[in-house]
Amino acid sequence: MWDAIVIGAGPSGSVTAYLLAKKGYKTLILDMKDFPRYKSCGGGVTWRAYNLLRELGIKLRSPEAYHKEVVIRGFGEEIKVRSDEEFAVATLDRRKLDKELLDEAIAQGAEFRKEKVSGVISKEDRVEVIGSGFSSRYVIGADGAYSITAISSGIRNCWRNDDIIFAIEGRAPLYDELTFIVDASPSGYGWIFPRGEDSNAGVGGISSKSREVIKAFEEFSKRYKVEKVGNWIIPTGGHDKQIAKGRVLLVGDAAGLADPLTGEGLYYAFKSALECSKSLESEDPALSYSENMGNVMEELRLKRKARNIIVPRMDFFFKMFVSYPEIARRYMLTSIGRLDFKEFWRWGILRIPKAMMRRASKVLKESL
Ligand SMILES: Cc1cc2nc3c(=O)[nH]c(=O)nc-3n(C[C@H](O)[C@H](O)[C@H](O)COP(=O)(O)OP(=O)(O)OC[C@H]3O[C@@H](n4cnc5c(N)ncnc54)[C@H](O)[C@@H]3O)c2cc1C
């Protein structure tokens, strides 16, 4: 019997397997695909995600470019924000990142097998992986947005429409600046992430408005010369669903942990891997994991609330953002992990009247 079976060798699964194998757990990692394999993603790794991995002992080799400055554009305005850290966002090809992380797990002693899992069955002292003959003391569901582990273990049912972002990804020429385009999609945004020889570019939005996202991508692709590569869903945090039960724990997209405002999933994939691996040492791993993830879940709930307020009024909020650059700078600090989002939100709400005054005086000056 294995100590831990990790289902899914994406970033959340491989980092969990890496940490468990490092602690001496007999760890098996299963994925239905051979690696390297394609995964639809913008390939943007924020500084805090990169740095968290570094703290765990993984110094990433796969980034192809490091961007210190981020451009945010839309509604005829533009703002540039510069990171005080080594960089704000590193960009890479997910084929290379995922292979690199799986290799790290294997180097620590985890064993990898190609296997499509159709479900798990929980017993008192172990969990069985249906049809494979494998059983383990614990199973980690790292099998992504449509996690079969989550459903078959009874941890949660399917996502609701407002839990999910629908995103379309493509290839574009090599642009100079890493750019977010906030008016590219009515319920989300567009991105251009330059990397080695080209740029990853796409648009995302709320899944119930997927037709709008498809239409937005058509216009975006003409404007920025983007060739479609794929589309997928991103399950976002801020929901009230469980993330663990008994001997089964979910990490990354399987647990629905991406940032509701930006769709950033990699930081939360690594963070959940870390908390999950620590929890297995406790008497009641499911309880301990859910408790240890409490702060993260709270942050994601607040981000979801912020999204529901900001995104439908993006024009208004972005223009304020531009009139009051300190808002943009502080938001950048949250995404590189230097400022708590709750603190930023409290501070930002109080600045709205001032930002509105600045905006009004700018408009007045321009019209005179
Ligand atoms: C278009 C798009 C753009 C994005 N851009 C960014 C970005 O720039 N930055 C960022 O931080 N996040 C981004 N995200 C989110 C990010 O891609 C995810 O949050 C991240 O991949 C989650 O990692 P994971 O390991 O949990 O799941 P995944 O990466 O989805 O890995 C799941 C693994 O499980 C395997 N699997 C699934 N089912 C089974 C099964 N039944 N049996 C065996 N194996 C199985 C799959 O083959 C896969 O390898 C983006 C997402 C999309 C869709």
The ligand as a Gaussian input file, in Angstrom:
#p B3LYP/6-31G(d) Opt

LIG

0 1
 C       -6.635000      29.851000     -20.733000
 C       -6.079000      29.821000     -19.308000
 C       -5.093000      30.720000     -18.961000
 C       -4.526000      30.671000     -17.647000
 N       -3.479000      31.487000     -17.366000
 C       -2.904000      31.432000     -16.140000
 C       -1.747000      32.211000     -15.858000
 O       -1.219000      32.918000     -16.721000
 N       -1.202000      32.143000     -14.605000
 C       -1.752000      31.346000     -13.632000
 O       -1.243000      31.360000     -12.497000
 N       -2.832000      30.555000     -13.890000
 C       -3.399000      30.562000     -15.129000
 N       -4.451000      29.724000     -15.404000
 C       -4.922000      28.783000     -14.366000
 C       -3.965000      27.587000     -14.281000
 O       -3.748000      27.055000     -15.565000
 C       -4.537000      26.494000     -13.352000
 O       -4.976000      27.090000     -12.153000
 C       -3.490000      25.414000     -13.068000
 O       -3.183000      24.685000     -14.223000
 C       -3.978000      24.451000     -11.974000
 O       -3.053000      23.392000     -11.833000
 P       -3.524000      21.964000     -11.356000
 O       -2.308000      21.157000     -11.193000
 O       -4.443000      22.079000     -10.200000
 O       -4.429000      21.387000     -12.556000
 P       -3.993000      21.025000     -14.084000
 O       -2.865000      21.868000     -14.507000
 O       -5.271000      21.108000     -14.878000
 O       -3.524000      19.529000     -14.004000
 C       -4.438000      18.470000     -13.818000
 C       -3.788000      17.185000     -14.291000
 O       -4.676000      16.097000     -13.968000
 C       -4.701000      15.179000     -15.040000
 N       -5.986000      14.479000     -14.971000
 C       -7.224000      14.999000     -15.101000
 N       -8.161000      14.043000     -14.981000
 C       -7.488000      12.882000     -14.762000
 C       -7.906000      11.532000     -14.566000
 N       -9.196000      11.186000     -14.573000
 N       -6.960000      10.581000     -14.391000
 C       -5.629000      10.919000     -14.394000
 N       -5.197000      12.175000     -14.588000
 C       -6.101000      13.152000     -14.765000
 C       -4.541000      16.050000     -16.289000
 O       -4.034000      15.300000     -17.376000
 C       -3.581000      17.120000     -15.802000
 O       -2.241000      16.782000     -16.073000
 C       -5.020000      29.739000     -16.690000
 C       -6.027000      28.838000     -17.072000
 C       -6.554000      28.867000     -18.359000
 C       -7.617000      27.860000     -18.739000

